[in-house]
Amino acid sequence: MRKHVTLAQMRFTTHFQNMDELLYFSRNIRFGNFYFCSASTVVKASRDADLARILSSGFAIPDSTPLALTLKGKRKFIMRGTTFTREFCRSAVEKDRIFLVGSTIQVLQQMQQILKLSNNLINIVGTFSPSFEGSLEEKISESLTILLDSEPDYVFVALSSPQQDYFIAQISKSYQAKYFAVGAAFDFIAENKLEAPVWLQKTGFEWLFRMISEPRRLWKRYLVDNVLFIIISIEFSIYKISKRIKHAK
């Protein structure tokens, strides 16, 4: 059975069909990089071979309905970074040493309070809120110092994409752990930003909700990147059809 699907230079994993499988796998490997990817991530990877290589070297997982349907045609293949973060933290035990990288100090504090309410056994051994200014190398250096001191097993990274992907690819060379690139998860869990209703997530229109919520910041990502993603999806569909026809001959 194939363990990946290739789209726009990247290899998406098909190891996991539900949350339980991913939770079990992530808790039973020594280390690994997990990237929860949107349609916008695919567009960026189609134009950035280095990014595509980074995502393909770990476990690239679709976290939106449009991307999941393009890859496999099954909605159950979706695993949102926010949903995974919540579920992992809800089911964490004291031995699970968790570290959080991203967002602001206030969001990190609020997130920890909310997570503690749902699971008083959660063990968050450290957090780091990188400055919005400064280079990626500076953020990695500062984070690494705290990571080495805290010795976490699980590191959740909530930076903008592709910055979080490059961050994980670089820092994991110096400190091995289980890393998860989860995008806006911290802001949603901390209730700092509005999260789309579940029915919008399932129907594939979470992007519209987010664009309306933050039009100045997200209009380009969703309007421009969505058009480019549609083109990529069409090309991918044509490729799959032609491959079936070839095998049928």
VEXPA-417019 format. One record per residue: residue number from 1; residue in three letters; x negated, y negated, z negated of N, C-alpha, C, O in turn. Coordinates in steps of 0.02 Angstrom, whole numbers, plus 32768, in hexadecimal, padded with zeros to 4 digits. Each point is the difference from the previous one (the first is absolute). Example, Ala and Ser with C-alpha at 12.3 -4.5 7.8 and 13.67 -1.06 7.14 Angstrom:
! residues 2
  nr rest  n_x  n_y  n_z ca_x ca_y ca_z  c_x  c_y  c_z  o_x  o_y  o_z
   1  ala 7D6C 811C 7E7A 802D 7FC5 8000 7FD3 7FC4 8000 7FCC 8001 7FDF
   2  ser 8046 7FCA 8045 7FD6 7FC5 7FFD 8027 7FC9 7FDB 7FE7 7FC9 7FF8
***
This chain:
! residues 249
  nr rest  n_x  n_y  n_z ca_x ca_y ca_z  c_x  c_y  c_z  o_x  o_y  o_z
   1  met 7FD6 803C 8000 802A 7FC4 8000 7FD4 7FC2 8000 7FCF 7FFC 7FDB
   2  arg 8042 7FD3 804F 7FD9 7FC3 8003 8006 7FD9 7FBF 8035 7FFD 7FE1
   3  lys 7F93 7FE5 800A 8000 7FDA 7FC2 7FFB 7FB5 800C 7FF7 7FD9 7FD1
   4  his 8010 8012 806D 7FFF 7FB9 800D 8023 7FF0 8041 800B 802C 802A
   5  val 8007 7F94 7FDE 801B 7FE6 803E 7FD8 7FC3 8012 7FF7 7FD4 7FD6
   6  thr 7FF0 8027 8067 7FD6 7FC8 8015 802A 7FCB 8023 8026 800F 802E
   7  leu 7FD3 7FB3 7FBB 8024 7FC7 801D 7FD3 7FC3 7FFC 7FE7 7FEE 7FCB
   8  ala 800F 7FF1 806E 7FDA 7FC1 8003 7FBC 8006 7FDE 7FEF 7FD7 7FD5
   9  gln 7FEB 805B 803D 7FBD 800C 7FE7 7FFE 801F 7FBA 7FCB 8016 7FEB
  10  met 806E 7FED 7FF0 7FFF 801A 7FBD 8022 8043 7FFA 802D 8012 8026
  11  arg 7FBA 8014 7FAA 801C 8042 7FF1 802A 7FFC 7FC0 7FE5 7FF4 7FCA
  12  phe 805C 8015 803D 802C 8002 7FC6 8005 8047 7FE6 8009 802F 8027
  13  thr 7FF1 7FD9 7F98 8005 8043 7FE3 8048 8018 8000 802F 7FDA 7FF8
  14  thr 7FD9 8067 8012 8043 801F 7FF9 7FFD 8036 7FCA 8028 802F 7FFF
  15  his 7FA8 7FCA 7FD3 7FFA 802F 7FC9 803D 7FFF 7FD3 8015 8034 7FE6
  16  phe 8009 7F91 8011 8032 7FF7 7FCC 8045 7FF3 801D 8009 7FD5 802B
  17  gln 8027 8051 7FBD 8045 7FF8 8018 802D 7FE1 7FCB 8039 7FEC 800F
  18  asn 7FAF 800E 7FB4 8028 7FE0 7FCC 7FD2 7FE6 7FC9 7FC4 800D 8000
  19  met 8059 7FCF 7FD1 7FDA 7FE0 7FCB 7FDC 8033 7FD4 7FC7 7FF6 7FED
  20  asp 805B 8041 8002 7FE2 8032 7FD4 7FC0 801C 801D 7FCF 800B 7FDC
  21  glu 8030 8001 8065 7FC4 801B 8021 7FC6 7FCF 7FFB 7FC7 8014 7FF3
  22  leu 8048 7FAC 8017 7FCB 7FCE 7FFD 7FE7 7FF7 7FB9 7FC4 7FFA 7FF4
  23  leu 8069 8004 7FDC 7FEC 7FFA 7FBA 7FD4 803A 7FEB 7FCC 7FF6 7FE0
  24  tyr 8048 8046 8031 7FDA 803C 7FEE 7FBB 7FFE 8020 7FCD 800D 7FDF
  25  phe 8030 7FE3 8061 7FC1 7FFF 8025 7FD1 7FCB 7FE3 7FC5 800E 7FF4
  26  ser 8055 7FB6 8000 7FD5 7FC9 7FE9 7FE5 800D 7FBA 7FCC 7FE5 7FED
  27  arg 8056 8044 7FEC 7FEA 800F 7FBD 7FD1 803D 7FFD 7FE2 800E 7FCC
  28  asn 8019 8015 806B 7FD9 803E 7FFF 7FC3 7FFF 802F 7FE0 8034 8008
  29  ile 8012 7F93 8016 7FC1 7FFA 8025 7FD0 7FD5 7FD7 8016 7FD9 7FD5
  30  arg 7FAA 802E 8038 7FCE 7FDB 7FD8 8001 7FB6 8011 7FFC 7FD6 7FD3
  31  phe 800A 801A 806E 8003 7FBA 8015 801C 7FFD 8046 8002 8032 8024
  32  gly 8013 7F92 7FF1 801C 7FF8 8043 801F 7FBB 8007 8012 7FE0 7FCE
  33  asn 7FF4 8008 806F 801D 7FBF 800F 8043 8007 8022 8005 8021 8034
  34  phe 802E 7FC1 7FB0 8044 8004 801A 8016 7FBB 8017 7FFE 7FD0 7FD9
  35  tyr 8018 802C 8066 8014 7FC0 801C 804A 8003 8014 8013 8026 802D
  36  phe 8017 7FB1 7FB3 8046 7FFC 8012 8007 7FCA 8036 7FF6 7FC5 7FF3
  37  cys 801B 8051 8049 7FFB 7FD5 803B 8044 7FEA 801C 802F 8027 8001
  38  ser 7FD4 7F9C 8015 803C 7FE5 8020 7FF5 7FFD 804B 7FCB 8011 801A
  39  ala 806A 7FDA 8009 7FFA 7FF6 8049 7FCB 7FCC 800F 7FDC 8005 8032
  40  ser 8020 7FC8 7FA4 7FCD 7FCC 8009 7FB9 801D 7FFB 7FD3 7FE9 8023
  41  thr 8024 8048 7FB1 7FBF 8020 7FF9 7FEC 8022 8041 7FC7 7FFD 8015
  42  val 806A 8024 800B 7FF3 8022 8040 7FEA 7FCE 8035 7FD1 800D 8026
  43  val 8050 7FBA 7FDC 7FEE 7FCC 8031 7FB9 7FE8 7FF4 7FD9 7FF9 802F
  44  lys 8016 7FFB 7F92 7FBB 7FEA 7FEF 7FCE 8036 8014 7FCB 7FF0 801B
  45  ala 8044 804F 7FD6 7FD2 8037 8010 7FF8 8009 804B 7FCB 8016 8016
  46  ser 8069 7FDA 8010 7FFB 8007 8049 7FCE 7FCF 801E 7FE8 800A 8038
  47  arg 8008 7FC0 7FA2 7FD2 7FCE 8019 7FBE 7FFF 7FD9 7FD3 7FD8 800F
  48  asp 8028 8055 7FC0 7FC5 8000 7FD5 7FEA 8049 7FF5 801B 8023 7FD6
  49  ala 7FB4 7FF2 8050 7FE9 8046 7FFD 7FE5 8012 7FBC 8007 8039 7FE9
  50  asp 7FD8 7F97 7FF5 7FE4 800D 7FBE 8038 800D 7FCE 7FFB 802E 7FD6
  51  leu 803A 7FAB 802E 803A 800A 7FD3 8020 8043 800E 8011 8025 7FD1
  52  ala 7FF8 7FEC 806E 801E 8041 8012 7FD6 8039 7FE5 801B 8032 7FE9
  53  arg 7FA3 7FC7 801A 7FD3 8034 7FE7 8007 8007 7FB5 8002 8038 7FE6
  54  ile 8001 7F90 7FF6 8007 8001 7FB8 8041 8023 7FEB 7FFF 802C 7FD5
  55  leu 8038 7FC0 804A 8041 801D 7FEF 8002 804B 8011 801C 8027 7FDA
  56  ser 7FC5 7FEB 805D 8000 8046 8016 7FD4 802C 7FD4 800A 803C 7FFC
  57  ser 7FC4 7FA6 7FE4 7FD2 8026 7FD7 801F 8014 7FBD 7FE7 802D 7FDE
  58  gly 804F 7FB2 800F 8023 8011 7FC3 8043 801F 8010 8007 8024 8032
  59  phe 802B 7FCE 7FA4 8043 801A 800B 802D 7FC4 8011 8017 7FDC 7FD4
  60  ala 7FF5 801B 806D 802B 7FC9 8017 8049 8019 8000 8010 8032 8020
  61  ile 801A 7FAA 7FBB 8045 8016 7FF4 8030 7FC9 8016 7FF8 7FC7 7FEA
  62  pro 803A 8049 803F 8030 7FCC 8016 802E 7FEC 7FC6 801C 802C 7FDE
  63  asp 7FED 7F93 8018 802B 7FEB 7FC9 803D 7FD9 8019 801F 7FDB 7FD9
  64  ser 7FF3 802D 8067 803B 7FDE 801A 8025 802E 802F 7FE3 802C 8020
  65  thr 805F 7FCA 7FE4 8029 802A 802B 7FED 7FFD 804A 7FF8 8034 801F
  66  pro 7FFF 7F90 7FFE 7FED 7FFD 8047 7FC0 8027 8010 7FFD 8023 8033
  67  leu 7FD1 7FD8 7FA2 7FC1 8023 800C 800A 804C 7FF7 7FE6 8027 8028
  68  ala 803E 7FED 7FA5 800C 8047 7FF4 8026 801F 803A 7FEF 8038 8015
  69  leu 8043 7FA6 8005 8026 801A 8038 7FD6 8005 8040 8008 802F 8027
  70  thr 7FCC 7FA1 7FE2 7FD4 8001 803A 7FD1 803C 7FFD 7FF5 8022 8032
  71  leu 7FF0 7FEB 7F92 7FD0 8036 7FF9 801F 8045 8004 7FE6 802C 8022
  72  lys 8052 7FDC 7FBC 8019 8044 7FF7 804B 8008 800B 8019 8037 8007
  73  gly 800A 7F91 7FFB 8048 8004 800A 8026 8017 7FC4 803A 8015 8006
  74  lys 7FA7 7FEA 7FBE 8021 8016 7FC3 7FF8 7FCB 7FC9 7FC7 7FEC 7FF0
  75  arg 8070 7FFE 7FF5 7FFD 7FCC 7FCD 7FDD 8016 7FC0 7FE3 7FD7 7FDD
  76  lys 801F 806A 8014 7FE4 8018 7FC1 7FB3 7FF9 7FFF 7FE1 8008 7FCB
  77  phe 8001 7FE9 806D 7FB8 7FF8 8004 7FE9 7FBD 7FE3 7FC4 7FF4 7FF9
  78  ile 806C 7FE0 7FF5 7FF0 7FBE 7FE5 7FE9 8006 7FB8 801F 8023 7FD8
  79  met 7FAC 7FBA 8017 7FEA 7FFB 7FBB 7FEA 7FB9 7FF3 7FC7 7FEE 8010
  80  arg 8064 7FE9 7FD4 7FF0 7FBA 7FF3 7FCC 7FFB 7FC8 8003 8024 7FCE
  81  gly 7FCD 7FAF 803C 7FCD 7FF6 7FCE 801D 7FEB 7FBD 7FE9 8016 7FCB
  82  thr 804A 7FBF 8036 8020 7FEA 7FC2 8023 8039 7FDD 7FFA 8008 7FC3
  83  thr 802A 8020 8063 8024 8039 7FE3 7FCF 8032 7FE2 800C 801A 7FC9
  84  phe 7FBE 7FF4 805B 7FCE 802E 7FE6 7FE0 7FE7 7FC0 7FF8 8025 7FD0
  85  thr 7FF7 7F9A 802E 7FE1 7FE3 7FC5 802E 8006 7FC3 7FEA 8014 7FCA
  86  arg 8055 7FDC 8040 8031 8007 7FCA 8004 8048 7FE7 7FFD 800C 7FC3
  87  glu 8009 8022 806C 800A 8046 7FED 7FC1 801D 7FDF 8005 8025 7FCF
  88  phe 7FC1 7FC9 804B 7FC2 8018 7FE2 7FFA 7FE7 7FB9 7FF0 8026 7FD2
  89  cys 801C 7F9A 8024 7FFA 7FE2 7FBD 8036 8019 7FD1 7FF4 8008 7FC4
  90  arg 8047 8005 8056 8036 801A 7FD6 7FF0 8046 7FE6 8011 8011 7FC8
  91  ser 7FCD 8017 8062 7FF1 8045 7FED 7FBA 800A 7FE5 7FEB 8038 7FF2
  92  ala 7FEF 7F91 8006 7FBB 8004 7FE8 7FFE 8018 7FB7 802D 7FF3 7FD9
  93  val 7F9D 802F 8018 7FF3 8015 7FBB 7FC2 7FDB 7FE7 7FDE 7FDE 8027
  94  glu 8013 802A 7F99 7FCB 7FD8 7FE2 7FBC 800C 801F 7FD6 7FD3 8002
  95  lys 801E 8069 8017 7FBF 8010 801D 7FF6 7FDF 8045 7FC8 7FFD 8019
  96  asp 806F 7FEB 8005 7FFB 7FDE 8041 7FE6 7FB9 7FF6 8026 7FD4 7FEC
  97  arg 7F9B 8022 8022 7FE1 7FBF 7FF6 800C 7FD5 803F 7FE5 800E 8035
  98  ile 8042 7FBD 7FC3 8018 7FD8 8038 7FE1 7FBA 7FFE 7FF9 7FE2 7FCB
  99  phe 7FF5 8006 8070 7FE3 7FBD 8007 8028 7FDB 8035 8013 801D 8033
 100  leu 7FF8 7FA2 7FC3 8027 7FD7 802F 7FD6 7FC7 801C 7FE2 7FDA 7FDA
 101  val 801C 8020 8067 7FDB 7FCA 8021 8030 7FD9 802D 801F 801C 802C
 102  gly 7FE6 7FA2 7FC8 8028 7FD7 802D 802E 7FD0 7FDC 8006 8002 7FC3
 103  ser 801A 7FD3 8064 8030 7FCF 7FE8 7FE2 7FD1 7FCC 7FC3 7FF8 7FFC
 104  thr 8068 7FE9 7FDC 7FE9 7FD0 7FCE 7FFF 801F 7FBA 801C 8036 7FF5
 105  ile 7FC3 7FA8 7FDD 7FFD 8019 7FBB 8047 8005 7FE3 8010 8030 7FDD
 106  gln 801A 7F9E 8032 8044 8000 7FE6 8028 803B 801A 8025 8021 7FDB
 107  val 7FD4 7FEE 8066 8024 8039 801E 7FE8 8041 7FE3 8028 802C 7FF2
 108  leu 7F97 7FDB 8004 7FE4 803D 7FE4 8019 800B 7FB8 8010 8038 7FED
 109  gln 7FF5 7F92 7FED 8019 8005 7FBB 8049 8015 7FFF 8015 802B 7FDA
 110  gln 8013 7FB5 8051 8047 8010 8003 800B 8047 8019 802B 8024 7FE7
 111  met 7FAD 7FF1 804A 8006 8044 801B 7FF1 8033 7FCA 8024 8032 7FF9
 112  gln 7FA8 7FC3 7FDF 7FEF 802F 7FCB 8037 8005 7FCC 800E 8037 7FE7
 113  gln 8011 7F92 8009 8037 8000 7FCF 803A 802A 801A 801E 8027 7FDB
 114  ile 7FF3 7FD0 8064 8038 8025 801E 7FF0 804A 8005 802B 802A 7FF1
 115  leu 7F98 7FE7 8024 7FED 8046 8005 8000 8021 7FBB 8012 803B 7FFA
 116  lys 7FD9 7FA0 7FD3 7FFE 801C 7FBD 8046 800F 7FE6 800A 8030 7FDA
 117  leu 8027 7FA8 803B 8045 800C 7FEB 801B 8042 801C 8027 8022 7FE0
 118  ser 7FC3 7FEF 805D 8018 803E 801F 7FD7 803D 7FED 8016 8039 8009
 119  asn 7FAD 7FBB 7FDC 7FD5 8038 7FED 7FCD 7FE7 7FCD 7FCE 7FE2 8012
 120  asn 803E 802C 7FAE 7FD3 7FE6 7FCC 7FBF 8028 7FFC 7FD4 7FEF 7FD8
 121  leu 8025 8046 8051 7FC2 8026 8002 7FCF 7FE7 8034 7FC7 8016 8003
 122  ile 8050 7FBB 8027 7FD4 7FE8 8036 7FC0 7FE3 7FE4 8001 7FDA 7FCF
 123  asn 7FC7 8036 8052 7FBF 7FEC 7FE8 7FDD 7FD5 8035 7FDA 801A 802A
 124  ile 8032 7FA5 7FD3 7FE0 7FD2 802F 7FC0 7FE7 7FDF 8002 7FDA 7FD0
 125  val 7FC6 803E 804A 7FBF 7FF4 7FDF 7FE0 7FBE 8015 7FCE 7FEB 7FE2
 126  gly 804E 7FF4 8051 7FE4 7FC1 8015 8025 7FE2 803A 8024 8022 8024
 127  thr 7FD4 7F9C 7FE4 801E 7FDD 8038 7FCE 7FCC 801A 7FD3 7FEB 7FDC
 128  phe 8037 8002 8062 7FD6 7FCB 801C 8029 7FD8 8032 801C 801B 802F
 129  ser 7FE6 7FA3 7FC5 8022 7FD3 802E 7FCC 7FD8 8026 7FE5 7FCF 7FE6
 130  pro 800B 8045 8058 7FCC 7FDD 8025 8015 7FBA 8015 803C 7FF4 800C
 131  ser 7F95 7FE0 7FF9 800E 7FBC 8016 8017 8001 8049 7FE8 8029 8028
 132  phe 8046 7FAB 7FE9 8017 7FFC 8045 7FC9 7FE5 802D 8000 800B 803C
 133  glu 7FD1 7FD2 7FA5 7FC6 7FE8 8025 7FC6 8030 7FF8 8004 8030 7FD9
 134  gly 7FC7 7FC4 804C 7FC7 802C 7FFA 8003 8039 8033 8035 800F 801B
 135  ser 7F93 8010 7FF0 7FFB 8034 8033 8017 8043 7FE4 8007 8009 7FC3
 136  leu 8005 8026 8069 8014 8043 7FEC 7FC7 8021 7FD9 800D 8024 7FD0
 137  glu 7FB6 7FCF 8044 7FC6 801C 7FDD 7FFE 7FE9 7FB8 7FEF 8027 7FD3
 138  glu 8022 7F9A 8020 8001 7FE6 7FBC 8036 8023 7FD6 7FF4 8010 7FC6
 139  lys 8046 7FFB 8058 8036 8021 7FDD 7FEE 8048 7FEF 800F 8019 7FCA
 140  ile 7FD0 8008 8065 7FEA 8045 7FF5 7FCD 8003 7FC8 8004 802C 7FD4
 141  ser 7FCC 7FA7 802D 7FCC 7FFF 7FCC 801E 7FF5 7FBB 7FED 8022 7FD1
 142  glu 8040 7FAE 8029 8020 7FF1 7FBF 802A 803B 7FE9 7FFF 8013 7FC5
 143  ser 8027 800B 806A 802A 8039 7FEE 7FD6 803C 7FEA 8012 8022 7FD0
 144  leu 7FB7 7FE9 8053 7FD6 803B 7FF2 7FE5 7FFE 7FB9 7FFC 8033 7FDE
 145  thr 7FF1 7F92 800B 7FE6 7FF9 7FBC 8034 8017 7FCD 7FEF 8023 7FD0
 146  ile 8050 7FC9 803A 8035 8013 7FD1 8012 804A 8007 800E 8021 7FCF
 147  leu 7FF2 7FF7 806F 800F 8047 800C 7FCE 802E 7FDD 8013 8031 7FE0
 148  leu 7FAE 7FBF 8027 7FCC 8029 7FE1 8006 8001 7FB5 7FF0 8031 7FDF
 149  asp 8029 7F98 8005 8008 7FFB 7FB8 8040 8025 7FE8 8001 801E 7FCB
 150  ser 8034 7FDF 805F 8041 801D 7FED 8006 804A 8011 8025 8024 7FDF
 151  glu 7FB7 7FF2 8055 8000 8046 8017 8046 801B 800D 8014 8033 7FE3
 152  pro 8012 7FAD 8049 8043 8019 8010 7FFD 803B 8030 7FCE 800B 8022
 153  asp 8068 801B 7FDF 8008 8037 8031 802A 7FEA 803B 7FF9 801A 8037
 154  tyr 8033 7FB5 7FBD 802F 7FE9 8033 7FFD 7FB4 8005 8008 7FDD 7FCE
 155  val 7FEC 800A 806E 7FFA 7FB8 800B 8034 7FEA 8033 7FFE 8014 803A
 156  phe 8031 7FC3 7FB0 8033 7FE5 802C 7FEB 7FBA 8016 7FF1 7FD5 7FD7
 157  val 800D 8021 806B 7FE7 7FC1 801D 8038 7FDE 8026 801B 801B 8030
 158  ala 7FF6 7FA9 7FB9 8036 7FDA 8020 7FE6 7FBE 801A 800A 7FCB 7FE2
 159  leu 7FD4 8038 8055 7FE8 7FC5 8024 8022 7FFF 8044 8021 8030 8013
 160  ser 7FD7 7F9B 8011 801D 7FFE 8043 7FDC 802F 802E 7FC4 800D 7FF8
 161  ser 8060 800D 8039 7FE1 802D 8032 7FE6 7FD5 803A 8023 7FD3 8016
 162  pro 7FA0 803B 8003 7FD7 803B 7FF3 7FCC 7FF7 7FC9 7FD4 802B 7FF7
 163  gln 802F 7F9E 7FE3 7FCE 7FF4 7FCD 7FFD 8039 7FCD 7FCA 8016 7FEC
 164  gln 8071 8003 7FFF 8000 8036 7FCF 7FE1 8040 801C 7FE2 8027 7FDB
 165  asp 8027 7FE4 8066 7FE5 803C 8020 7FB3 7FFD 8004 7FDE 8032 7FF2
 166  tyr 8008 7F94 8020 7FB8 7FF7 8002 7FE3 8003 7FB9 7FCA 801B 7FF5
 167  phe 805A 7FC8 7FDC 7FEB 8000 7FBA 7FF7 8048 7FE7 7FCC 8011 7FE3
 168  ile 8066 8019 8028 7FFD 8045 7FE9 7FC8 8027 8023 7FDC 8025 7FE1
 169  ala 801F 7FD1 8060 7FCC 8024 8026 7FBA 7FF0 7FE6 7FD5 802C 7FFE
 170  gln 8020 7F96 7FEE 7FBE 7FEC 7FE8 7FF3 8014 7FB8 7FCC 801D 7FF0
 171  ile 8065 7FD5 7FE4 7FF4 800C 7FB8 7FFF 804A 7FEF 7FDF 8015 7FD0
 172  ser 8044 8014 8058 8001 8048 7FF3 7FBD 8020 800E 7FF4 8039 7FEA
 173  lys 7FE0 7FA5 8039 7FBC 801A 800B 7FD6 7FFB 7FC0 7FD2 8027 7FF6
 174  ser 803F 7FA9 7FE0 7FDA 7FF5 7FC3 8021 801D 7FC2 7FDE 8011 7FCF
 175  tyr 8064 7FF5 8033 8024 801E 7FC8 8037 802E 801C 8030 7FE8 801E
 176  gln 7FC9 8058 7FD8 802F 8030 801B 803B 800A 7FD0 7FF8 800C 7FC4
 177  ala 8044 7FEE 805A 803E 8008 7FDA 8037 800F 8032 7FF3 800B 803B
 178  lys 804A 7FF5 7FAE 803A 8003 802D 8018 7FB8 8009 8016 7FE0 7FD0
 179  tyr 7FE6 8006 806D 8013 7FBB 800F 8041 7FFF 8028 800C 802A 802B
 180  phe 801E 7FA5 7FC6 8040 7FF9 8022 800A 7FB8 8017 8002 7FD2 7FD6
 181  ala 8003 8023 806B 800D 7FBE 801C 804C 7FF6 8003 8021 801E 802A
 182  val 7FFA 7FB7 7FAA 8048 7FFE 7FF8 8020 7FBC 8010 803A 7FF5 7FF0
 183  gly 7FA1 7FDE 8030 801D 7FC2 8018 8020 7FD5 7FCB 7FDF 7FED 7FCF
 184  ala 8061 8003 803A 8024 7FD2 7FD4 801E 8023 7FC2 802A 7FE2 7FDE
 185  ala 7FC1 805A 8013 801F 8027 7FCB 7FFF 7FDD 7FBC 8031 8002 7FDC
 186  phe 7F98 7FDE 8013 7FFB 7FE0 7FBE 8034 7FC9 7FF8 8021 7FFC 7FCC
 187  asp 7FE6 7FDB 8067 8031 7FCA 7FFD 8047 801A 7FFA 8029 7FE2 7FDD
 188  phe 7FE6 8054 8045 8043 801D 7FFC 800D 801F 7FBC 8035 7FF5 7FE2
 189  ile 7F9B 8031 8005 8008 8022 7FBF 8005 7FCC 7FC7 8027 8009 7FD1
 190  ala 7FB1 7FC2 8035 8002 7FCB 7FCD 803C 7FD2 8008 800B 7FD3 7FD8
 191  glu 801C 8038 805D 803B 7FD8 800F 7FED 7FB7 800E 8027 7FD2 7FF4
 192  asn 7F9D 8026 8027 7FE9 7FBE 8015 801C 7FED 8044 8006 7FC6 8011
 193  lys 800A 806E 8017 801E 7FF7 8041 803D 802D 8007 8002 8036 7FE2
 194  leu 802E 7FB4 8045 803C 8028 800B 7FF0 803C 802C 7FDE 7FFA 8033
 195  glu 803B 8040 7FB9 7FF7 803C 8027 8040 800F 8027 8037 7FF8 7FE5
 196  ala 7FC2 801E 8058 803A 800F 802A 802B 8036 7FE0 7FE5 802F 7FE2
 197  pro 805D 7FCD 8025 802C 8036 7FE7 7FED 8042 8022 7FE6 8001 8037
 198  val 8029 8036 7FA6 7FED 8042 8019 801F 800E 8044 7FE0 801E 802B
 199  trp 805E 7FCB 7FDF 8021 800F 8040 7FDC 7FDD 803A 8000 8019 8038
 200  leu 7FE3 7FAC 7FBB 7FDA 7FDE 8034 7FBE 8024 800D 7FE9 8005 8039
 201  gln 7FF8 8014 7F92 7FC2 8027 8008 800D 803D 802B 7FD8 8010 802C
 202  lys 805F 8012 7FC7 800E 803E 8024 8015 7FF5 8049 7FF3 802A 802A
 203  thr 802C 7F9D 7FE3 8016 7FF2 8045 7FCA 7FE0 802A 8009 7FF6 803C
 204  gly 7FBE 7FF9 7FA6 7FC9 7FE5 8026 7FFE 7FB5 8006 7FDB 7FE5 8029
 205  phe 804C 7FF8 7FAD 8003 7FB7 8005 7FE3 7FDD 7FC3 8011 7FC7 7FF2
 206  glu 7FC4 805C 7FEA 7FDE 7FE0 7FC8 7FD7 7FC4 8017 7FFA 7FCE 7FDD
 207  trp 7FE9 8038 805F 7FD7 7FCA 801B 8029 7FC0 8007 7FE6 7FCA 7FF4
 208  leu 8059 803B 8020 802B 7FC6 8009 800D 7FDE 7FBD 7FFF 7FC3 7FFB
 209  phe 800E 8066 7FD2 800B 7FE5 7FBD 7FC3 7FDA 7FE7 8006 7FCA 7FE4
 210  arg 7FC0 8054 8027 7FC2 7FE0 7FE8 7FF0 7FC0 8027 7FE8 7FD0 7FE4
 211  met 8026 8031 805D 7FF3 7FC4 8028 802D 7FC7 7FEB 7FEA 7FC6 7FFE
 212  ile 8055 8049 7FF3 802E 7FCD 7FE9 7FEC 7FE6 7FBB 8009 7FC5 7FF0
 213  ser 7FDD 8068 7FE6 7FEA 7FED 7FBD 7FC2 7FD5 8001 7FF9 7FD2 7FD8
 214  glu 7FD9 803C 8057 7FC2 7FDA 8005 7FF2 7FED 8049 7FD0 8019 801D
 215  pro 8059 7FBC 8000 7FFA 7FF2 8048 7FBE 7FE0 8014 7FE4 8011 8034
 216  arg 8002 7FC0 7FA5 7FC3 7FDD 8013 7FC3 802E 8000 7FD3 7FF9 8029
 217  arg 802C 8037 7FAA 7FC7 802D 7FFB 8005 803C 802D 7FCD 801A 8019
 218  leu 8070 7FFE 7FF3 8008 8040 8022 801E 7FFE 8046 8005 8034 8020
 219  trp 800F 7F91 7FF9 8022 7FFF 8041 7FD5 801C 8038 8018 8026 802A
 220  lys 7FA8 7FC8 7FD5 7FD4 8018 8036 7FF6 804B 7FFC 8003 8022 8033
 221  arg 7FF2 7FF7 7F91 7FF4 8048 7FF8 803B 8028 801C 7FF7 8030 8024
 222  tyr 8046 7FBB 7FCB 8039 8028 8012 801B 7FF2 8046 8016 802E 8023
 223  leu 7FE8 7F94 7FF3 8019 7FF2 8043 7FCE 8016 8036 8012 8024 802E
 224  val 7FB0 7FC5 7FCB 7FCD 8010 8032 7FEC 804A 7FFC 8000 8024 8033
 225  asp 7FF0 7FF3 7F91 7FE9 8045 7FF8 8037 8033 8010 7FF1 8036 801A
 226  asn 804D 7FB9 7FD7 8036 802F 8010 8008 800A 804A 800D 8038 8017
 227  val 7FEB 7F92 8010 8003 8006 8049 7FC8 802C 8019 800A 802C 802A
 228  leu 7FBA 7FC8 7FBC 7FC6 8028 8015 8009 8049 7FEB 7FEC 802E 8023
 229  phe 8032 7FDD 7FA2 800B 8044 7FE9 8033 8024 802D 7FF8 803C 800D
 230  ile 803B 7FA1 8009 8030 801E 802E 7FDE 8017 8040 800E 8037 8019
 231  ile 7FC4 7FA0 8000 7FDB 8012 803D 7FD6 803F 7FF3 7FFF 802E 8029
 232  ile 7FDE 7FD3 7F9D 7FD8 803A 7FEE 802B 803E 7FF9 7FEC 8036 8014
 233  ser 804F 7FC2 7FCE 802E 8038 7FF6 8018 801C 8042 8005 803D 8009
 234  ile 800B 7F97 8026 8017 8016 8042 7FC9 8028 8023 800C 8034 801D
 235  glu 7FB7 7FB1 7FE0 7FC7 8023 801F 7FF6 8044 7FE0 7FF1 8031 8022
 236  phe 8017 7FD3 7F9C 7FF8 803F 7FDC 8037 8031 8014 7FF2 803C 8008
 237  ser 804B 7FAC 7FFF 8038 802B 8014 7FF5 801C 8046 800E 803B 800D
 238  ile 7FDA 7F9A 8021 7FF3 8016 8044 7FCA 8036 8000 8004 8031 8025
 239  tyr 7FC9 7FC5 7FB1 7FCA 8031 7FFB 801A 8043 7FE7 7FEE 8034 801B
 240  lys 803E 7FCB 7FB3 801B 803F 7FE4 802B 8023 8034 7FFE 803E 8007
 241  ile 802A 7F9C 801F 802B 801E 8033 7FD6 801F 8038 800E 8038 8016
 242  ser 7FBF 7FA4 8000 7FD5 8019 8036 7FDA 803F 7FE9 7FF3 802D 8028
 243  lys 7FFC 7FD5 7F98 7FDD 803A 7FE5 802E 803D 7FFF 7FEB 8038 8010
 244  arg 8054 7FBD 7FDE 8031 8037 8000 800B 801A 8047 8004 803D 800B
 245  ile 8002 7F96 8024 800B 8013 8046 7FC4 8029 801A 8009 8032 8023
 246  lys 7FBB 7FB8 7FCA 7FC4 8023 8016 7FFD 8046 7FE4 7FEE 8030 8023
 247  his 8025 7FD7 7F9D 7FFF 8043 7FE0 8037 802D 801A 7FFA 803D 7FFF
 248  ala 803D 7FA4 8019 8038 8027 8019 7FF2 801E 8045 8022 8030 8014
 249  lys 7FAE 7FB4 800F 7FF1 8019 8044 7FDA 8042 7FFD 7FEF 801C 8035
***
